[in-house]
Amino acid sequence: MVSSNADKVREVAEFFGSTLEVTHVSLDIPELRSEDVSEISRQKAQYAFDRLLTPLIIDDTTFSIDALKGFPGPYAAYVLHTIGNAGILKIMKDVEDRNAHFTTAIAFADNDGIRVFSGTIHGRIVTMSRGIGGFGYDPIFEIEERTLAELPIEVKSRMSHRALALTAFRDWFIREYRPLST
């Protein structure tokens, strides 16, 4: 898995458990822009594959708040880095509609091209951070009455947006993947 985010890699490794060894490759990838998370993931995978020349997966995630017309969307990492969860909670202070969703696109690249698998979960923004687990927006995003940061990693790794995308990838990989011979 190519990522500069070790937390994402840890979550992917937890998802696969002992069934697949996940190797972390850190590679600086230009911050690509698009409103479509699948397109961002596809472009990042192509960039990484062109440099590494080995089969790989890339993950990109959007975080969208309904009342803010989808903000921060594909700019989630930038917004988290600049205003953080405290800034999001401040913006949402008097907002009644607290619905939000995460979408992750996993792109798999090899000699045959790029395939993208996505997963989305819906939840809501809480009024104050809760939980000590997870990373990113996990302490302010609630699903089934618990924030993602309140969930044990083994639970989160089965039900998250990333888990849904990884499940689609894994199912395809097991059922259909046939690499070109080198």
Beta strands, then each sheet from edge to edge (+ up, - down):
strand 1: 56-65
strand 2: 72-73
strand 3: 99-110
strand 4: 113-125
strand 5: 141-143
strand 6: 146-147
sheet 1: 2+ 1- 3+ 4- 5+ 6-
end
